[in-house]
Amino acid sequence: MKTTTPARKIAFQKVGQNLYRLESTGGYYALLKRADKQFRRSLKTKDRKLAERKLSELREKVCGLTTGEKARVGDEFTTSNG
């Protein structure tokens, strides 16, 4: 008989608007929505003030996203400016 190990639960703590902290590592993540799509990105920092600045930059990128058939989202964002 196989024994299964329970899956680790990933716990995010909301610390601000669109800003979450991963409890296990202390790293900050952004959670944004645009055109019925959800974007969750690591802000690659454990510093709250730096995370807030990076979140602001990410918000600007997400707001400038091209929506529709031509839009593709990967590691980089496709913006309407080119």
C-alpha positions in Angstrom: 0.0 0.0 0.0 1.3 3.4 -1.0 1.5 6.2 1.6 1.1 9.7 0.3 2.5 12.8 1.9 0.1 15.7 2.2 0.7 18.5 -0.2 2.3 21.6 1.3 -0.2 24.5 1.6 1.2 27.7 0.3 0.1 30.5 2.7 0.0 34.1 1.5 -0.7 36.9 3.9 -2.3 40.0 2.5 -0.3 43.1 3.6 -1.7 45.7 1.2 -3.8 46.3 -1.9 -2.5 43.8 -4.5 0.4 43.0 -2.2 0.9 39.6 -0.5 3.8 38.1 1.6 4.6 34.4 1.4 4.7 33.2 5.0 7.3 30.5 4.5 9.9 32.7 2.8 8.9 36.3 3.7 9.1 37.2 0.0 6.5 39.7 -1.5 4.2 38.9 -4.4 1.9 41.1 -6.5 -1.6 39.9 -7.5 -3.2 42.0 -10.2 -6.2 41.5 -12.6 -6.7 43.0 -16.1 -9.2 41.9 -18.7 -10.3 38.8 -16.8 -6.8 37.7 -16.4 -5.0 37.3 -13.1 -1.2 38.1 -12.8 0.7 36.8 -9.8 4.4 37.8 -9.9 7.2 37.6 -7.3 8.6 41.0 -6.5 11.9 39.3 -5.6 12.3 41.1 -2.4 11.7 40.7 1.3 11.7 44.5 2.0 8.2 46.0 2.2 9.1 49.5 0.9 10.9 48.0 -2.1 8.0 45.7 -2.8 5.6 48.6 -2.8 7.8 50.4 -5.4 8.1 47.3 -7.6 4.3 46.8 -7.3 3.7 50.3 -8.6 6.0 49.6 -11.6 4.2 46.3 -12.3 0.8 48.0 -12.1 1.9 50.5 -14.8 3.1 47.6 -17.0 -0.2 45.6 -16.5 -2.3 48.7 -17.2 -0.5 49.1 -20.5 -1.1 45.5 -21.7 -2.5 44.9 -25.1 -5.7 42.9 -24.8 -7.2 40.7 -27.5 -5.9 38.1 -29.8 -2.5 39.6 -30.3 -1.7 39.8 -26.6 0.6 37.2 -25.2 1.7 37.0 -21.6 4.9 35.2 -20.7 7.9 36.3 -18.6 7.7 39.7 -20.1 4.6 41.8 -20.7 3.5 42.9 -24.2 2.6 46.6 -24.0 0.5 48.7 -26.3 3.5 51.0 -26.8 5.6 48.4 -28.4 
